[in-house]
């Protein structure tokens, strides 16, 4: 993130804002006049610009106009004395984000700058979302191997078998193989052989003649005819009924088939791409899949890695799916924080890329703010992140012991700003804290003390706020952010609980 630029000829104003932003972990850069700002824009740009309205060498209004001409999306906050309110109104006409009256409350100034910051980051996300995204994403070595294979097959129409777990993107690979093949101008027809009842699958694949069975009131073309001159994608081929495998083998062998109820042979010039999440070799050994069909399909095999094998791609995929969900729902795209990304990358995703896409859709709807924090992630991810470490905290080292002959692996490094397992809320303190609270609750209940609920709730809230303020050295906004509550909420609680004294 780029720094926040402060422009004011008053040293005290610059100093106060610099220190306040530093306490919030925000980088800043200061200028004394508009001329220096315009010169600096040749080499860099701010995330937010905060400018005084009256300065030697050019006013804030003039600076606003020149900055907006170069950076239309940059939020600019104009600082003004009360006597300059008319000028502040005119600044809105020039595109100012907001004005900040002097003298200002530092807390309110930082809050306003944070709002401008979120606006700036939303603009960046919108710009990215408008850029054309690639048809497939993946920087992991295993995905680069897949991309290379698609490239090598781009001039071929050979049969391909794609293997990989459910939700890993097998149909996307099939689309890419078709798009980058000599048959790209023909149709791409897909059928999931596991999703269609056995009695209907034959008709879906090969079509039927009128009157072939009850309900067949018209002649219908099957998927092979629909895909003539193009590509037919047979998804979950491992679930195809055994008796239909024989008919499929015949089509692959000589390109000839009969519609259900038909007597005239049909021909289709079709390239077949098949996919499965099952181990076809095992199914051949068990006698549930024809060996000759297996060899006919397994001309070129592409294995698609599971998402847990390409964790380095999670961040790019998550950002892409958040933008996609925002477009589909006609809302602003949300950003995801680094700690939330780190937690996503630690999840195993049994549903693979499809599960990640669903999670991003859920976050687009359910996350309360424009920036998704780790605490906003779905419950199953939060529970997964804390399970192993929480068990270790409760049961001791034996609960996660490794075999005697194998030394326990060193903990993986955690990126700056991420949630390390030992720091996650369910892990570090629950045993002693809950034990003490249970003991006190039992004593109060046995003694017949009235209003135990209110008394213990107030005590617990007071302890939480006191600890958060101690960690943040008294900074209420930061304490509220860490606790996951609003600034107004923490202020009200401090007053209600008498923590101001």
DAWO-V864196 format. One record per run of one state. SS is the DSSP state (a for helix, b for strand, c for the rest). FROM is the first residue (numbers start at 1). TO is the last residue. If there is no record, write none. Layout:
BEGIN
SS/FROM/TO
SS/FROM/TO
END
This chain:
BEGIN
c/1/3
b/4/7
c/8/10
a/11/23
c/24/27
b/28/31
c/32/33
a/34/40
c/41/47
b/48/52
c/53/59
a/60/70
c/71/74
b/75/81
a/82/93
c/94/97
b/98/102
c/103/105
a/106/130
c/131/140
a/141/152
c/153/159
b/160/163
c/164/169
a/170/179
c/180/187
b/188/192
c/193/197
a/198/206
c/207/207
b/208/208
c/209/219
b/220/220
c/221/222
a/223/226
c/227/230
b/231/235
c/236/236
a/237/239
c/240/241
a/242/254
c/255/255
b/256/257
c/258/259
b/260/260
c/261/265
b/266/267
c/268/270
b/271/276
c/277/279
a/280/286
c/287/290
a/291/297
c/298/299
b/300/303
c/304/306
a/307/309
c/310/310
a/311/329
c/330/334
b/335/336
c/337/337
a/338/346
c/347/351
a/352/366
c/367/370
b/371/372
c/373/373
a/374/376
c/377/378
a/379/395
c/396/396
a/397/400
c/401/420
a/421/423
c/424/424
a/425/428
c/429/429
a/430/446
c/447/451
a/452/471
c/472/475
a/476/483
c/484/486
a/487/496
c/497/501
END
